[in-house]
């Protein structure tokens, strides 16, 4: 293999879509991930907002996003390491995206745990 072939290979290895958007959609639509990880994290945020606890969305949602990255990579990109596919900045952007999109649902009581 020649050096220029390695460069071409790296360019072909680029993902042709927005991984942040794709990860967000995956976390909401994968039934197992949603039930075991996404909903409980959103429910936790909802409970803390109800109690007026000072919440740190990044602190609460980041572990969920990290699990989402691992699940996503196992399912769709087994040939890539999660840290290579999603940078730290990408993960923070996913947290902010979920926070902004889910806040109205939290305020409406969508993530209340059934007792």
N, C-alpha and C positions, 0 to 999 in steps of 0.2 A: 504494500500500500504506500502511496506517495503522500507527502505532506499536504498537498492541496486537496487530496481526497478526504483527509480528516476534517479539514475546514468545511468542505461541502457537506459532509456527514453531520456536523454540528448544526448547520443551517437547516437541514432536513429534519433534525430532531426537534425543531421548534413546534410548539403546540399551536394549531391554527385557530384557536378560540380563546375567549377570556376565561382563564382558569378560576378567577375569583367568582365570577357569575356562575360558572358551572359547579363549583364547590358549594355555593350557597343553595343552588337548586337541588343538588344531590342531598344535602343535609335535610332539607325540608321534605323531599319526596321519597327517600329510601325508607321503607316502613320500619325496618329494624332500628336504623340509626335514629329516626324521629322518635320512636317510642322509648328507646332506652337512653338516649342522650339529649336530643334537641328539646323535647317537651319538658323533661325534668329541669334543664337549665333555665328555660324560659319561665317555668313555674317558680323556680328559686328567685329569679329577678322580680317576678310579680309579687311574691311574698315579701321580699325585702322592700319593695316600693310601698306596699300596703302598711308596713310597720314604720315607714319613714326612716329606715336604716340608711345610712350613707352608703350608697352602692357604688361599686367600681365595676362598670360593665365589662371592662377589659379583663379584670381579675376573675369575674364570674364566667364570662363567655369564652375566654381564651382557651381554657382546658377543653371545652366542648369543640372549639374550632380545631384544636390539635388532634383530637380524636377523629374529627371529621376528615382531616387531611389524611390520617393513617388509613381510615376506612376507604376513602376515595382512591388512594394510591393502590391499595390492595385489590380493589375491584377494577379499576380502569387503567392504571399505569404501573403495573407490577415491575416493569423494567426500569423504573425511575425511583430514586430515593425521595422520600417526602420532602426533605430539606432542599433538594435540588429543584423540585417542581414548585414549591411554595416557599418564598422567602419570608423572613420575619415581617417585613412590611406588608406582604400579601396577606398574611394572617391577621394583622391589625386592621387592614382594609376590610376583610371579611367580617370581623367583629363589628366594625363601625356600620357596615352595610346591614347586618342583621339587626343591630341595635336600632337604626333609623327606620327600618321596615317593620320591625315587630313592636316598637313602642306603642303605636296606636292600638294594636291588638291586645297588648298587655293592659292598657288603660281601659279597654272595653271588657276586660275580665276573661279573655279567651283562655288564658293559661291558669285558671284557678283549679287547684287540685280538688277532685271530687272526694267528699268525705262521707 
